Amino acid sequence: MDNDYFYEPALGHGLPHDPFNAIVGPRPIGWISTRAADGVLNLAPYSFFNAFNYTPPLIGFASLGRKDTLRNIEETGEFVWNLATRPLAEAMNASCAAAPPEVDEFQLAGLTPARSNIVGVPRVAQSPVAFECRRTQIIRLQGASGADTNSWLILGEVVGVHIAQELLRDGIYDTAGSRTILRGGGPADYFEIQPDSLFRMTRPSYP
Ligand SMILES: Cc1cc2nc3c(=O)[nH]c(=O)nc-3n(C[C@H](O)[C@H](O)[C@H](O)COP(=O)(O)O)c2cc1C
C-alpha cells in the first residue's frame, strides 16, 4: 500500500478520532450482570467482548480500569451475559452510567431481573438470550514491553444457556432475526443485525 495512512499508536494517531475500535468493529456487546458480595445487582455493557472456545464454551471481556463488574466477579466468581438487541438498546446504554456501587443498574435502566438456573446472578428478563457463567480466569493485560496496563481480561465458562423460543426456528438459532446490536466506533455508532446482511460461504476442502 503506497498511499496508506500509517501511525504508531504509542505516538498518537493524529486523526480527529482514534480509528482503532471503528476498525475492529462492529463488535458484539457483553452486557454483563453481576451481584456484589453485599447483594446489590449490577449491569453494564462491555464491547471489548467475544467468545473464545467451544468445549467448554468460554467468553471474555476487558475491563478498562477496575470497575464494579470486575470487583463483583472477583468476589463471587459468577456473571451472566445478556444479548443486547435493538429494542433493548436504550436500556443497555442507560446501564453504562458510572453509578456508584450501591445503585442497582437493573432499576436504573428500567429492566427486570429474572432468576438464573445455576448461578446466583440474575439475567435481564427482557433479553432473549442469556449465558450463565462461572469465572475461569482474570488476567491483567500487559503491553509489548511487559508493563502492566490498567485493564483486566475476565474469562468465564458458560454453564447455562437461555434462548427465547421465537429465536429457535426448527431448532436452529436465528441470528439474522435476533436484532442483535453491535458497537461501531466513535462516540455513538452502533449496527443492528438485519436479515439482508446475511451471506453464506462454506469452508474449502483440501486438497
Ligand atoms: C456499548 C458500550 C460498550 C462499552 N465497552 C466497554 C468495555 O469494553 N470495557 C470497559 O471497561 N468499559 C466499557 N464501557 C463502559 C462501561 O459500560 C462503563 O464504564 C460502566 O459504568 C461500567 O459499569 P460497572 O462499574 O458497573 O462495571 C462500554 C459502554 C458502552 C455503552
The ligand as a Gaussian input file, in Angstrom:
#p B3LYP/6-31G(d) Opt

LIG

0 1
 C      -21.627000      -0.063000      24.190000
 C      -20.660000       0.131000      25.317000
 C      -19.516000      -0.644000      25.377000
 C      -18.599000      -0.483000      26.419000
 N      -17.494000      -1.284000      26.438000
 C      -16.633000      -1.219000      27.485000
 C      -15.514000      -2.110000      27.551000
 O      -15.295000      -2.962000      26.685000
 N      -14.705000      -2.019000      28.637000
 C      -14.919000      -1.107000      29.634000
 O      -14.148000      -1.084000      30.591000
 N      -15.978000      -0.253000      29.594000
 C      -16.841000      -0.302000      28.550000
 N      -17.928000       0.539000      28.505000
 C      -18.161000       1.475000      29.628000
 C      -18.783000       0.735000      30.826000
 O      -20.042000       0.175000      30.471000
 C      -18.984000       1.747000      31.978000
 O      -17.702000       2.174000      32.445000
 C      -19.804000       1.200000      33.128000
 O      -20.093000       2.263000      34.026000
 C      -19.095000       0.108000      33.917000
 O      -20.010000      -0.350000      34.882000
 P      -19.604000      -1.091000      36.224000
 O      -18.668000      -0.173000      37.005000
 O      -20.930000      -1.281000      36.885000
 O      -18.938000      -2.384000      35.855000
 C      -18.843000       0.452000      27.450000
 C      -20.003000       1.268000      27.383000
 C      -20.893000       1.095000      26.321000
 C      -22.136000       1.952000      26.272000

